């Protein structure tokens, strides 16, 4: 499955560039992500945000790559959306209520307790 995603990503990016829309690629530091559940939460959460066409969380580098339409959303709004999911995004701290609701493995140090 990952191999298919890896192969389709360049095709997706070329398609987005060819569409003539005002899409921007950004990398957001998400230093508080811990596990695959964090990855899924962010990717699924960002799918629901208008203006974001693609996101991919890299657990190893603790970053989230986002492709978005700059006419519909900006980086500050993306950081806020990630914060509202319970994670830090660049310098935007995680929403404390959302963070408290995360699974134990998704909290800082949570993977050490498993």
C-alpha positions in Angstrom: 0.0 0.0 0.0 2.8 2.4 0.9 4.5 1.6 -2.4 1.4 2.5 -4.3 1.1 5.8 -2.4 4.7 6.5 -3.0 4.3 6.0 -6.8 1.0 8.0 -7.0 2.2 11.0 -5.1 4.3 12.4 -8.0 1.4 11.9 -10.3 -0.9 13.7 -7.9 1.5 16.6 -7.5 1.9 16.9 -11.3 -1.8 16.9 -11.7 -2.2 19.6 -9.1 0.4 21.8 -10.8 -1.2 21.3 -14.1 -4.6 22.4 -12.9 -3.6 26.0 -12.7 -5.0 26.5 -9.2 -3.0 28.4 -6.6 -1.8 25.3 -4.7 1.1 25.6 -2.2 3.2 22.9 -0.7 4.1 23.4 3.0 5.9 21.4 5.6 4.5 21.9 9.2 6.6 20.8 12.1 4.4 18.5 14.3 6.9 17.7 17.1 4.3 16.1 19.5 3.2 13.3 17.2 4.0 9.9 18.7 2.5 7.0 16.7 0.5 5.8 13.8 -2.7 6.8 15.5 -1.4 10.4 15.6 -0.6 10.1 11.9 -4.1 8.9 11.1 -5.8 11.6 13.3 -4.0 14.4 11.6 -4.4 13.1 8.1 -8.1 12.3 8.5 -8.7 15.6 10.3 -7.0 17.7 7.6 -9.1 15.9 4.9 -12.1 17.6 6.4 -10.6 21.1 6.2 -11.7 23.1 3.1 -8.8 24.2 1.0 -6.5 21.3 1.9 -6.1 18.9 -1.0 -3.5 16.5 0.5 -1.6 15.9 3.7 1.0 13.3 4.7 2.4 12.9 8.2 6.0 11.6 8.5 6.5 10.0 11.9 10.3 9.8 11.5 10.8 13.5 10.9 7.7 14.5 12.9 6.5 16.7 10.1 3.3 17.0 8.1 3.4 17.9 4.4 0.3 19.8 3.2 -0.9 20.8 -0.2 -3.4 23.6 0.0 -5.2 26.2 -2.1 -3.9 29.6 -0.9 -7.1 31.2 -2.1 -9.1 29.2 0.5 -6.8 28.7 3.4 -3.4 29.9 4.8 -0.7 28.3 6.8 -1.9 29.9 10.1 -5.3 28.3 9.6 -3.7 25.0 8.9 -1.6 25.3 12.1 -4.8 26.1 14.0 -6.6 23.0 12.5 -3.7 20.8 13.6 -3.8 22.4 17.1 -7.5 21.7 17.3 -6.7 18.0 16.7 -4.5 18.0 19.8 -1.0 18.5 18.3 1.5 21.3 18.2 2.0 22.8 14.7 5.1 24.8 14.2 4.9 27.4 17.1 1.1 26.9 17.6 0.6 24.9 20.7 -1.9 22.0 20.9 -5.4 22.9 22.0 -5.3 21.6 25.6 -8.8 20.2 25.6 -8.1 18.3 22.3 -4.8 17.1 23.7 -6.4 15.8 26.9 -8.9 13.8 24.8 -6.1 12.0 22.8 -5.4 8.3 23.4 -2.6 7.7 25.9 -0.2 6.5 23.2 -0.6 9.9 21.4 0.5 12.0 24.4 4.1 13.0 25.0 5.8 10.0 26.6 2.8 7.8 26.0 4.6 5.4 23.8 7.1 4.8 26.6 4.3 3.5 28.8 3.3 0.8 26.3 
